Amino acid sequence: MNVALTTRIKCRDCPIRHRAVCSRCDDDEMALLEAMKTYRVYRAGDPILWRGEKLTFVASVVHGVATLGKSLEDGRTQMVGLLLPSDFIGRPGRRHIDFDVVAATDVTLCCFDRKPFELLIETMPHIAQRLAEIALDELDSARDWMVLLGRKTAREKIASFIEMLVRRQGIVSLDGSTPDLALPLTRDEIANYLGLTLETVSRHLSSMKSEGILRFTDRRHFEVSDFDALHAATGDDTA
């Protein structure tokens, strides 16, 4: 169940200010968005939107991680993507959502009613430009994911997943290590996302730990001890 926030985050203090759909807006445009926005908070495991549901709002993820998934007629489900801070939910001109969106962790959304937001885009080219950039970034990511699922080994898939989390959540220091990071998914959910078994995910994470690439403080929190080695394990030929 979503909860409305009583304390509003000022746009100038927003942690995703320079990455979100509003990142190119000037002060006057930001003032308009400030007056329109609302916040919703979802607890881990809460559904945010179900596939086919009427899309009454669009939103940017401010905190937390959500999953995108689809269900088949026989009840099988497939996780097809993750939404991390600054990612956008919804598409202007679309009245229904195409995926199940579920909070993997506690999630805070910065929301705008869909119809007023669509009207605003017509007068704010900065938002339209940023939305186009986000859509193209998602297309590039989808193509990368096709390579991952179709050609990479289990170890390369897991290393690629960890590297993606590091690039989106953390900062790599000069010695190739990272600060403490959180796995937003359980190992079973990671297996579903990557098309692997739970045992395979656990085995390769343990292997990377024993090789000194990763260091786990518990099952959900870790540090990357050697980012170069992690990247090498992805099988990608570019940094």
N, C-alpha and C positions, 0 to 999 in steps of 0.2 A: 504494500500500500504506500502511495507517495504521500509525503508530508511537506506542507508549505513552510518555507523558512520565514521566521519572523524578522530576522536580521538580514538586510540586503547588503550584498557585497557591491561596493562602488566599482564602476567599470575601471577606473584608474588603478584600483588595487587588485583587480582580478588576476589570478595566476596564469590564465591562458590569454591574457589581453593581446599579446603580440603574435599569437599563433591561430587564434580563432577566426570565425567568419567576419568579425568586426575589426580585424587587425589593421586594415588600411583606412579606417574611418577617421575623419577629422573631429575636432571638438564638438562642432555643431551636430554632426551625425551621431556621435556618441551620446549626446544629450537626448536625442530622439529615441535611441535604443534604450537608454537608461529608463526612460519613462514607460517603455513598453514591456520590459522584461519581467519575468517572475521566476522564482526558483522552486524546484521540486527535488525532494530527497527520497531515494529508494534504498531499502535495506538489501543486503546481499541475499540473492535468491528471489527477490521480488520481480514479477513481470513488469516491464515498462510499456511495451506494446506487443500485441499479438499480430501475426501475419494476417493481412486482410482487414485489420481494424481501421476504422476511419481516422485519418490523420488530422487532428484538430490543432496540433501545435508542432513546431519545429524547435530544435534545441541543440546547444553545444554542451558537451560533457565538460564540467568544470573539475570535478574530482571523481576518482574511481574508475572502474572498468566494467563495461557491459559486453555481452556476447550477442552476436547475430546468428540466428539459426533458422533452419527450415525442417518441418516435419513431413514425413511421407504418410501415405494412406494407412500403412500397416503399423504406424506408431513409431517407426524408426526416426531418429533425429540426427541432423548433421550440423555441427557448428561451422559456419562459413566465414566468420570474421570476428574481430574484436574492435570495440570502440574505446579509445583511450582519451585522456584529457585533450581538449581542443577539437576532437572529432565531432562531426555534425550529424544529427539525426533528422531525416526527412528530406524531401526534395520539393522545391517550389513547383507548383503545377500538378503535383500528385496528391490525390485525395485519400489514398490508402497506403499502408506500410507493406512492404514486400517481404519482411522477415519478422521472426520473433525476436524481440529485444528484451534481454533479461539482465538484471544487475548481477554481475559476478562478485563484486564487492559492494560496499556502500557507495552509492552514486549520487552526485549532485549535478543537476541539469540547470542551465540557464535557458529559459523557455520563452518563445514568442508565439502568440496565436498565429496560426498559419495564414489566414486570409489577410490580416493587416501587414504581416511580414512580406507577403507576395506583392502587395501594393507598394510597400516601401522600396522593394528592389528596383521598381521602375524609376524611382527618383534618386536612388543611391547606387551609382555605377561601381563604387568601391566594393560594395557587398556582392554585387553580381560577379565582379572580377574575382574576388576571393572564393566565391562558391565554385566558379569554374576551375580555379587552381586546385581546390580540394577534390573536385570530381576527377580531375586528371591524375592527381596523386593516388586516388583510390584505384583508378584504372591501371596505373603502373604497379601498384601493390598486388592487384588481382593477377596480373601477368606473372609477377614474381612467384606468386603462390601456385600458379599452374606448373611452373618449373619445379617448385618444391615438392608438390604432391605427385607429380608425374615422373620425375627423374632422380630425385635425391634419395639417398639411403636414410635409414632410420636415424642414425647418428647425425647426419647432415640436417635432417628436418628439425631435430631437437635443438641443435646448435643454432640454427637459423632463427628458431622461435625465441631462444634466449637472447640472441643478439638484437632482435627486433625490440624486445622489452627494454634492453639496456639503452638502445638508441632513443627510444621514446620516453623513458623514465629517468635515466641516470646520466651522469657525466663521467667520462673516462678520464682518469688522472694520467699524468705523464708516465707513471710507472706501469700503466696498463691495467690498473685495478679500478674498481668502481665502489661507490658507497653502498650501504645496505639497501637492497631492493626487495620488492615483494612479488611473489608469483601470484597473479590474480586468479589463476585457475588451480583446481586440484589436479593431481597427476592423472586421475581418470578423465577429467575434462581436457587436459592437454592431449591425452591419447585420442579422444574423440576429435579434437580439432585437427590433429596431424594425421589421422587415419592409421593409428598404431594401436597396440595393446598396452594396457597398464603396465604389464611386466616389462615390456620393451622400454617404455619411458623411464621406469624406475632403474632399470639396469644401466642405461646410458647416462642418466644423471649421476648415478653412483660412480660410473667409470670416469666421468669428467671431474668429479670430486676427488677421486683417488689420484688422478693425473695432475692435480693442482690447478685446474682451470677454474673450477667453481669452489666456493666455500659456503656451506650451509650453516646458518645459526639455528634453524629449525626447519621443518618440512616446507614452510612457505616463505622463508626469508633467506636471502643468499647474497653473496658478493662475487663478482668476477675477479679472480686473482690475476688472470693473464688474458687480456682482451685479444691480443694477437693470436694466441692459441685458439681461443674461441672462434675467431673469424676463420682461421685455417680449417677448423672442423666443419664449417658450413659448406665447404666445397666451392664457394664462390671465388672467382678469379680476380675480382676487384675489391678494393677496400671501401 
